[in-house]
Amino acid sequence: MSGLTQRAITGFVFVLIVTGCIYAGPISFVILIAIITGGALWEFFGLVLTKQHRRDMIRRMLALGLGIVPFFMSTIVQLDLVRNRESFIAISALLFFPLTFSVFIYELYTKSERPFVNVAFVMLGMVYIGVPFALLLFVAFDEQVYYPNIIFSLLVMNWVNDSGAYLVGSKLGKTPLFPRISPKKTWEGSAGGMALTLIFGMLLHYTFQELALQDWLVLAAIVVVFGSLGDLVESMLKRSVQIKDSGGLLPGHGGLLDRFDAFIFLLPYATAYLLWIR
């Protein structure tokens, strides 16, 4: 099987699974995002934390647990799984910081040569991956009402931007966009991705009724700008640790972090805009 065929099959199956989980209902959606969050965190910590001793694996598992805490807290709040939401938020906030500081305590006993570097990477994983996916639930739910079309649209616009940039860039690309980080990306490709994403945003207005035309176009612009920056940020990360892919879970596509790098980065901005207009 050629690399291109493998990539196409993997992409097709992956899109089917993601779309099916989104539209099957809120529970399947939350489970899907929990798996993606955990997988992306595991890949990230595998890149930045050392893996030489048993204590390094324990650190990685501790980091995974801490990184996914914001998502689980957001899940409980958005799905209204507690009777008193205000009390739960207050208690969670009180417990969260002692849990966070447990990372410092762990490093006291590891005899690591770079304890504060490890602590910094654990915190970074939580902010870079855990928090954006927690914010995704604020996009998906509003007063316990589930909005699968908005989640699906953000994902598809992200894929359209990425695919449009690749197709146009491979045919017409001449001017490097950011050669120090990603030599193959071009301004022409970025312009092509932007045009296709904005057109797709307009089409979404006539397909789904949740948002006005200007809101779909703003979201499309957020996807183009911050999704593209997110892709560059992950390229910068991979260059800093000298690897090509974050993982091998998706044949032909790399790891989960490779597939969701742009989506992760655009989520805080998309969430802020959607909460503002709501």
Secondary structure, 3 states (H helix, E strand, C coil): CCHHHHHHHHHHHHHHHHHHHHHHCHHHHHHHHHHHHHHHHHHHHHHHCCCCCHHHHHHHHHHHHHHHHHHHHHHHHHCCCCCCHHHHHHHHHHHHHHHHHHHHHHHHCCCCCCHHHHHHHHHHHHHHHHHHHHHHHHHHEECCEECHHHHHHHHHHHHHHHHHHHHHHHHHCCCEEECCCEEEEEHHHHHHHHHHHHHHHHHHHHHCCCCCHHHHHHHHHHHHHHHHHHHHHHHHHHHHHCCCCCCCCECCCECHHHHHHHHHHHHHHHHHHHHHHC
